[in-house]
Amino acid sequence: MRLPRLVTVVVAVLATVGLGAGTAHAAVWESSERFATWSDGDYVVRNNIWGSGVGPQTIRANSHADWAVTADHPNTGGVKSYPHVGRAVNESVGAIGGLSSEFAVTVPDAGAYATAYDIWVDDHDYEIMLWMNQHGAVGPIGSRVDTVDVGGHRWDVHKGTNGSNEVFSFVRTGGTNAGTVDIEEVLDWVVQRGWFSSDASVGEVQFGFEITSSGGGLDFATSRYSLSAS
């Protein structure tokens, strides 16, 4: 049956709507598997439910810049998941001519989580986390060692270890749901502190939601994301 013109226009508009939190329409890719992955060019989107005592979590994506998660993890301690988008850089810090990113997210006003970059260096010997916002009973590994203005933001810097690798956490002093980050400037600051050398190799840069609890089912969405490397 041919649709009336008005109905046809409405259907076309709905088909182009992005994956905002609480979306009900189908995405290009969707999965509830713990370690489901989906590739989009140089980027990989992962569900990544890696913790213990987890609940259900479903990820949906139209692209690396338009994806969302609905998670229902119990209100207990410990990180349950880190759904994210990742892209490999595979260059030494000293060889990188520029490394920056932009993002925009929608996050709930309940639960416990952080919206964070996770940057892996020297084959997971070092981990740099950039916390763009946080909510609830969450906190970085290690003790605070400095407060700095670098990469376009003001951070409280924490240094510690998780037992497997050293972790340097840059926690933004005021949360934001959108912006740009000069990641190269952050890496250079770490080198200047002597925490690793300029020969250290930057592996994958990841961005997503580190979720500790989201009881009742909460929605997290990314509506804009890119990583520019040169």
C-alpha positions in Angstrom: 0.0 0.0 0.0 1.4 3.4 -0.9 1.8 5.7 2.1 0.3 9.2 2.0 2.9 11.9 1.3 2.7 13.3 4.9 3.3 9.9 6.5 6.2 9.2 4.1 7.9 12.5 5.1 7.5 11.6 8.8 9.0 8.1 8.3 12.0 9.6 6.5 12.6 12.1 9.3 12.5 9.4 12.0 14.9 7.3 10.0 17.6 10.0 10.3 17.2 10.6 14.0 20.3 9.8 16.0 20.6 7.3 18.9 19.6 9.6 21.8 19.2 8.1 25.3 16.0 6.1 25.5 15.7 5.6 21.7 13.1 3.1 20.6 13.9 2.6 16.9 16.4 0.2 15.4 20.0 0.9 15.0 22.5 -0.3 12.4 24.1 -2.6 15.0 22.8 -3.8 18.4 24.0 -6.4 20.9 23.6 -7.5 24.5 26.7 -9.9 24.4 29.3 -9.1 27.1 32.2 -8.5 24.7 30.4 -7.7 21.4 32.3 -5.5 19.0 31.4 -3.7 15.8 33.8 -2.0 13.4 33.2 1.4 11.7 36.2 2.3 9.5 39.2 2.9 11.8 37.0 2.7 14.9 35.7 -0.2 16.9 32.6 0.0 19.2 32.6 -2.4 22.1 30.0 -3.4 24.7 32.8 -4.5 27.1 30.9 -5.8 30.2 34.1 -6.9 32.0 33.4 -6.6 35.7 31.8 -9.1 38.2 28.3 -9.0 39.6 26.9 -7.4 36.4 23.4 -7.0 35.1 22.2 -6.8 31.5 23.5 -4.2 29.1 22.6 -3.5 25.5 24.6 -1.4 23.0 23.3 0.2 19.8 25.2 2.0 17.1 24.7 3.8 13.9 28.4 4.9 13.7 31.4 5.4 15.9 30.0 8.9 16.6 26.4 7.9 17.2 25.9 5.1 19.7 24.1 4.4 23.0 23.9 2.0 25.9 21.1 0.9 28.2 22.6 -0.7 31.3 21.0 -2.2 34.4 23.9 -3.0 36.7 23.2 -3.5 40.5 23.9 -0.8 43.0 27.1 -2.4 44.3 30.7 -1.4 44.2 33.3 -2.1 41.5 33.3 -1.2 37.9 30.9 -3.4 35.9 31.5 -2.2 32.3 33.2 0.2 30.0 31.2 0.4 26.7 33.4 2.5 24.4 34.6 3.4 21.0 38.3 2.9 20.3 40.9 3.7 17.6 44.5 2.6 17.4 47.2 5.3 17.0 50.4 3.1 17.2 52.9 5.9 17.3 55.5 7.0 19.8 54.6 10.1 21.8 57.5 11.9 20.2 56.4 11.1 16.7 52.9 12.3 17.1 52.3 15.6 15.3 48.9 16.1 16.8 46.3 14.1 18.7 43.0 15.6 19.6 39.4 14.6 20.1 35.9 16.0 20.4 32.8 14.5 22.0 29.2 15.1 23.1 27.3 12.8 25.4 24.0 12.5 27.3 24.3 10.9 30.7 21.8 10.1 33.5 21.4 12.0 36.8 21.4 8.7 38.7 23.7 5.7 39.1 27.5 5.7 39.5 29.7 6.2 36.5 32.4 8.3 34.7 32.5 9.5 31.1 36.2 8.9 30.3 38.9 8.5 27.8 41.2 5.5 28.3 44.6 5.8 26.6 46.9 2.8 26.5 50.7 3.3 26.3 53.6 0.8 25.8 51.4 -2.3 25.3 49.2 -1.6 28.4 52.2 -0.8 30.7 50.6 2.6 31.3 47.0 3.8 31.3 46.0 7.4 31.1 42.4 8.2 32.0 40.7 11.5 31.2 37.5 11.8 33.3 35.2 14.3 31.6 32.4 13.9 34.1 31.4 11.7 36.9 28.4 10.9 39.1 27.8 8.9 42.3 30.3 6.8 44.3 33.2 6.6 41.9 36.8 7.7 42.1 40.2 7.4 40.4 43.0 5.0 41.3 45.8 6.4 43.4 46.4 9.7 45.3 46.1 13.2 43.9 49.6 14.5 43.0 48.8 17.8 41.2 46.2 20.1 39.7 47.0 21.3 36.2 45.7 23.2 33.2 46.6 21.1 30.2 44.9 19.9 27.0 42.2 22.6 27.2 40.9 21.6 30.7 41.7 21.9 34.4 42.3 18.6 36.1 43.1 17.0 39.4 45.8 14.4 38.6 46.0 11.1 40.4 48.8 8.6 40.1 48.6 4.9 41.2 48.5 1.3 40.1 45.8 -1.3 39.6 48.2 -4.2 40.1 48.8 -4.7 36.4 49.8 -1.3 35.1 50.4 2.2 36.2 47.4 4.5 36.0 47.5 8.3 35.6 44.0 9.8 36.0 43.1 13.3 35.0 39.8 14.2 36.6 38.2 17.3 35.3 37.6 19.8 38.2 34.1 20.5 36.8 32.2 17.9 34.7 31.2 18.6 31.1 29.1 16.6 28.6 30.7 18.1 25.4 34.0 19.6 24.3 37.4 19.0 22.8 40.6 17.6 24.3 44.2 18.1 23.2 45.4 14.6 24.1 48.9 15.2 22.7 49.4 18.1 25.2 48.4 15.7 28.1 50.9 13.1 26.9 53.6 15.7 26.6 52.9 16.8 30.2 53.2 13.2 31.4 56.6 12.9 29.6 57.8 16.1 31.2 57.0 14.6 34.6 59.2 11.6 33.8 56.4 9.1 34.1 57.3 7.6 30.8 59.6 8.7 27.9 58.8 10.3 24.5 59.7 6.9 23.0 56.6 5.3 24.7 54.2 4.0 22.1 50.5 5.1 22.2 48.3 2.2 21.3 44.5 2.5 21.4 42.6 5.7 22.5 39.2 4.7 23.8 36.2 6.9 24.9 33.1 5.8 26.7 31.2 5.2 30.0 32.8 3.5 32.9 29.7 2.2 34.7 29.8 1.1 38.4 26.0 1.0 39.0 22.9 1.7 37.0 20.1 0.0 38.8 16.7 0.0 37.2 18.2 0.6 33.7 19.9 3.8 32.7 20.7 5.3 29.3 24.1 6.7 28.1 24.5 8.1 24.6 27.3 9.6 22.5 26.0 11.9 19.8 29.4 13.3 18.5 32.9 11.8 18.6 36.1 11.9 16.6 39.8 11.4 17.1 42.2 13.3 14.9 45.8 12.0 14.8 48.8 13.2 12.7 
